[in-house]
Amino acid sequence: MKNAEQNKNKGKFKLLKLKRTMKDDYLIEFDEIKNSTISNFIEKIKTTKGKKLSDLKVMDLSYHNGKLICPGEGVYIFRENEEILLVGKVSSMSFTERISKHFDYRPYAWFNRLLFLICERLLKLERTEENYKIASKYAFENLNIVLVNFKNKEKINRTERLLRSCTNTLNKFKNLKEKNLNKIVIEY
């Protein structure tokens, strides 16, 4: 009986150790993909697990697997499964400051583009405070976030523009479409 109890405790310990060593997969460093094709970059975004919004903590926007996300500026992607719903950029503030502003459910708020687009284009609801709350709940239950961190600010705007022009996001550009997905990201 004592051996069975010891084996059970060893199993619990191994499971706890495994959980502690599992890495969150929601951060892409721009320097690691800048020489990839646009197509490969998009595939990387789609296959990166992302962080489920309902599990996201403020700390996750500043630290990734215990390491500071430095400088914490770049491009962020909201996804539902592998579908890219919204691409945004952070160049004058940090991920920590910008991401939370998307969840302000007041229709007249300035930076809540995610709720606006979910309401209007995805759920086909009027833009009211009550419907923004519904959109917020939808986002937290269904969406993941992927961050692309940039050491150099110069390419943030171009990369956000690139992703919005060659993916079918809710905030895609109407008149700008990048068709050559074999281009190298850094050359865009």
C-alpha positions in Angstrom: 0.0 0.0 0.0 2.9 2.3 0.8 4.5 1.8 -2.6 1.2 2.5 -4.4 0.9 5.8 -2.4 4.5 6.8 -3.3 4.0 6.0 -7.0 0.8 8.1 -6.9 2.7 11.0 -5.3 5.5 10.6 -7.9 3.0 10.8 -10.7 1.5 14.0 -9.2 5.0 15.5 -8.9 5.8 14.7 -12.5 2.6 16.3 -13.7 3.3 19.5 -11.7 6.8 19.6 -13.0 5.5 19.1 -16.6 3.0 21.9 -16.1 5.7 24.3 -14.9 8.0 23.5 -17.8 5.3 23.9 -20.5 6.0 27.1 -22.3 3.3 29.6 -23.4 3.5 30.0 -27.1 2.1 33.4 -28.0 5.2 35.6 -28.7 7.1 35.9 -32.0 10.2 37.9 -32.2 10.3 39.9 -35.4 14.1 39.3 -35.7 13.4 35.6 -36.0 11.0 35.9 -39.0 12.1 39.0 -40.8 13.9 37.0 -43.4 11.0 34.7 -44.0 8.5 35.0 -46.9 5.2 36.7 -46.1 3.5 33.4 -46.6 5.7 31.7 -44.0 5.2 34.6 -41.6 1.4 34.3 -41.9 1.7 30.5 -41.4 3.8 31.1 -38.3 1.1 33.4 -36.9 -1.6 30.9 -37.6 0.3 28.0 -36.0 1.5 29.8 -33.0 -0.8 28.7 -30.2 -1.6 32.1 -28.9 -2.8 33.1 -25.5 -6.5 32.6 -24.9 -8.0 35.9 -23.9 -9.9 34.4 -21.0 -6.5 33.2 -19.6 -4.5 36.4 -20.4 -3.1 38.3 -17.4 -1.5 41.8 -17.5 1.8 40.1 -16.7 1.6 38.1 -20.0 1.8 41.4 -21.9 5.0 42.3 -20.1 6.7 38.9 -19.5 6.7 35.8 -21.7 7.7 32.6 -19.9 9.4 34.7 -17.1 11.4 36.9 -19.5 10.7 40.6 -20.0 9.2 41.3 -23.4 11.5 44.1 -24.3 10.7 46.7 -25.5 7.1 45.4 -25.6 6.2 47.2 -28.9 5.2 45.7 -32.1 2.2 44.0 -33.8 -0.6 42.1 -32.1 -3.0 39.7 -33.7 -6.4 38.6 -32.4 -7.3 35.1 -33.8 -10.2 32.8 -33.6 -8.7 29.3 -34.1 -6.3 29.9 -37.0 -8.3 32.8 -38.6 -6.8 36.2 -38.1 -9.5 38.6 -37.1 -7.7 41.8 -36.3 -4.1 43.1 -36.7 -3.0 46.1 -34.6 0.2 47.9 -33.8 1.8 49.3 -30.7 4.6 51.8 -31.3 3.9 54.7 -29.0 2.9 52.7 -26.0 3.4 49.1 -24.8 1.4 45.9 -25.4 0.3 46.2 -21.7 -1.2 49.6 -22.3 -2.8 49.0 -25.7 -4.3 45.6 -25.6 -6.6 46.3 -22.6 -8.1 49.3 -24.4 -9.7 47.0 -26.9 -12.1 45.9 -24.2 -13.6 49.2 -23.2 -17.3 48.5 -23.9 -18.3 52.1 -24.1 -19.3 52.7 -27.8 -17.7 56.2 -27.8 -14.3 55.0 -26.5 -11.4 55.7 -28.8 -9.3 52.5 -28.8 -11.9 49.6 -28.7 -11.6 48.7 -32.3 -11.9 45.0 -31.6 -15.3 45.3 -30.0 -16.5 47.6 -32.7 -15.5 45.1 -35.4 -16.9 42.1 -33.6 -20.2 43.9 -33.0 -20.5 45.3 -36.5 -19.0 42.7 -38.8 -18.9 39.4 -37.0 -22.1 39.4 -34.8 -24.0 41.9 -37.0 -25.1 43.9 -33.9 -25.7 47.6 -33.5 -23.0 49.5 -31.6 -24.5 49.9 -28.2 -23.0 49.5 -24.8 -25.0 46.3 -24.2 -23.9 44.8 -27.5 -20.2 45.8 -26.8 -20.5 43.8 -23.6 -21.7 40.8 -25.7 -18.8 41.3 -28.1 -16.4 41.5 -25.2 -17.7 38.2 -23.8 -17.5 36.6 -27.3 -13.8 37.8 -27.6 -12.8 36.4 -24.1 -14.5 33.1 -24.8 -13.3 32.6 -28.4 -10.1 34.6 -29.2 -6.4 34.1 -28.7 -3.7 36.8 -29.0 -0.3 36.5 -30.7 2.3 39.2 -30.1 5.1 40.1 -32.5 7.8 42.0 -30.6 10.1 44.4 -32.4 13.5 45.5 -31.1 13.5 48.2 -33.8 10.4 50.4 -34.2 11.1 51.2 -37.9 9.3 48.1 -39.3 6.2 48.1 -37.0 4.0 50.2 -39.2 5.0 48.5 -42.4 4.5 45.0 -40.9 1.0 45.9 -39.6 0.1 47.3 -43.0 1.5 44.2 -44.6 -0.5 41.8 -42.5 -3.7 43.8 -43.0 -3.2 43.9 -46.7 -2.6 40.2 -47.3 -5.0 38.5 -44.8 -8.7 38.6 -44.6 -9.0 40.4 -41.2 -12.0 42.4 -40.0 -9.8 45.5 -40.3 -8.4 44.8 -43.7 -7.6 47.6 -46.1 -10.2 48.0 -48.9 -7.9 49.2 -51.6 -4.6 47.7 -50.6 -3.9 44.1 -51.3 -0.4 42.5 -51.3 -0.6 39.6 -53.8 3.1 38.5 -53.8 3.3 36.3 -50.6 6.8 35.1 -51.7 8.3 38.5 -50.8 10.7 38.6 -47.9 9.0 40.3 -44.8 11.9 42.7 -44.2 11.8 43.9 -47.8 8.2 44.9 -47.7 
